[in-house]
Amino acid sequence: MSTLLSLYDAQMRREAPPTAPGVRVDRSATVVRQTGGQGDWNGVLWSDLTAETADAEIAAQVAHYAARGLPFEWKLYAHDAPRDLANRLRAAGFVPEPAEALLVAETSALPTEVPVPPGVELLPVTDAATVELAVRVREAAFGTPGDALRHQLLTQLAESPSTPPAVVAVADGVPLSSARLELPPDRDFAGLWGGGTIPAWRGRGLYRALVAYRTRIASSRGYRYLQVDALPTSEPILTRLGFTRLSTTTPYVYGEA
């Protein structure tokens, strides 16, 4: 398991590809960060710090994003050093969000077909209309604005129109559940993100069906592993499907998101 975690850290953190067109990933010996615009994910993906260097590096990243007027996230993992990095981030003004489990599974070990309730159809997100369906699910499932998701999906479609960045479960034209898929080039890991279901349809297998749908795509594109940052609500489902916890990650946010 430690070997797999090391592979994940190397490919998806130290050598992290940009998560969207038009964003920049900067790498140094101690920090990897991504910088984009207001609608993009901005933050620190990886760090290699010590008790002597941590505070200065935290201050440097705060200054970097503040100069651009961007709130940002420091994505802290349980195995990151120094051991008191979480306390140092809090002292610098960062606010932790709920912790998530870093889960990984081999695509070959996961189901690629899960039945859906009668009348439900799974639609790939391929245009502005299906983007809006995914946004409606986001807003209904999580109670948060979907502007950032809309920006992200439309940008990804414009860059790579043949690669649907998300899938939506629909019944009678009503969006019920949606989830994103990231396929970073030249990596072993594909990413499952943003899975959510509207309250009235939870517990009916839609989340599992969307995992299977995305597994099928990732497997067909040659990805060996699937990776998820899972909240406690989804971790039991994913564990039953065959995912294993590698670590825990906590978003530490600076500024208003």
Sequence and secondary structure as in RCSB ss.txt:
>XXXX:A:sequence
MSTLLSLYDAQMRREAPPTAPGVRVDRSATVVRQTGGQGDWNGVLWSDLTAETADAEIAAQVAHYAARGLPFEWK
LYAHDAPRDLANRLRAAGFVPEPAEALLVAETSALPTEVPVPPGVELLPVTDAATVELAVRVREAAFGTPGDALR
HQLLTQLAESPSTPPAVVAVADGVPLSSARLELPPDRDFAGLWGGGTIPAWRGRGLYRALVAYRTRIASSRGYRY
LQVDALPTSEPILTRLGFTRLSTTTPYVYGEA
>XXXX:A:secstr
 HHHHHHHIIIIIIT   SSTT EEEE SSEEEEE  TTS  EEEEE   TTTHHHHHHHHHHHHHTTT  EEEE
EETT SSTTHHHHHHHTT EE   EEEEEEEGGGS S     TTEEEEE  SHHHHHHHHHHHHHHH S  HHHH
HHHHHHHHH TTS  EEEEEETTEEEEEEEEE  TT SEEEEEEEEE GGGTTSSHHHHHHHHHHHHHHHTT  E
EEEEE TTTHHHHHHHT EEEEEEEEEEES  
